[in-house]
Amino acid sequence: MASTSWQRTIRRSRSNCAVDEARIRVATAGGLHLTSTQEEAWGARQLSAETAVLEVERVSLRFGGVRALTEVSFAVQRGEIFSIIGPNGAGKTSMVNCISGRYRPTEGRILFEGRDVTPLRPNRRAALGIGRTFQNLALFGHMTVLDNIMVGRHHLLRAGFVRGMAYWFGGAQREELAHRREVEEIIDFLEIQHVRKAIAGTLSYGLRKRVELARAVALKPSLILLDEPMAGMNLEEKEDMARFIIDLNQEWGMTVLMIEHDMGVVMDISHRVMVLDFGRKIAEGLPEQVMAHPQVRSAYLGEADAAVSPAEIDG
């Protein structure tokens, strides 16, 4: 089968990575065997807590008597693509909502850049550098693509009411033009120039997904949370989105935390993967390791199916 565009991009990136000997020593000491591809993928990555941009510590979330999350802990290293996977209802979106501030954890805490952000509201977290997209599109359907993306720059605007009243003389115009230039760069990057003045609600689903990503990028986040960015897309749209995510990570320097159900995409572009099942973490590690984990196979296939060997299936 011919390589997809994002797979070719990964190989080019990995060929330029130096092997992180400390990472390999830690992994092999634990009895794990790393292939050359895995060594390159983990090149120049550090395991120390100093490089963690996000730390989730024993987070639990309850809605009345329902436990959505139970003592989930993990860390996302700076500069990586970290994917959360699991069956429907496993608690993936609940975890992203806790990180973005939409939900307040019942127990545990969340640290961003070493700072406890657990009590902070979503707007304060966005100002610190946490951006996100939503599983269900949250665009302003009556506004243009350009205006939707400009909304993402709102927290960066410094002109107040008085300067805004004196738009032509108080510097508000210069500030708006500067932000417009930033937004135009994002529009060019995501290849949506041809719809920049279109009403968002009239666009196809795939284009609206790009506009939502553009608005999240407009926040200038250091950590971007992507909730099923490729849901409902065809193969060509998925390839484009995967390429954009890789470029955001490698060229724009954004750390990516992603929820995605397409296992091909997860395996191809993720540096590490965590699996949730019924609100609990059951596995975390390199994609190949995680997908071979018996508990992960059981969660996706069911106890009976996971126990059937390939020979039994062929027979």
Beta strands, then each sheet from edge to edge (+ up, - down):
strand 1: 52-63
strand 2: 66-77
strand 3: 81-85
strand 4: 107-112
strand 5: 115-116
strand 6: 130-132
strand 7: 223-227
strand 8: 255-259
strand 9: 272-277
strand 10: 280-285
sheet 1: 2+ 1- 4+ 5-
sheet 2: 6+ 7+ 8+ 3+ 9+ 10-
end
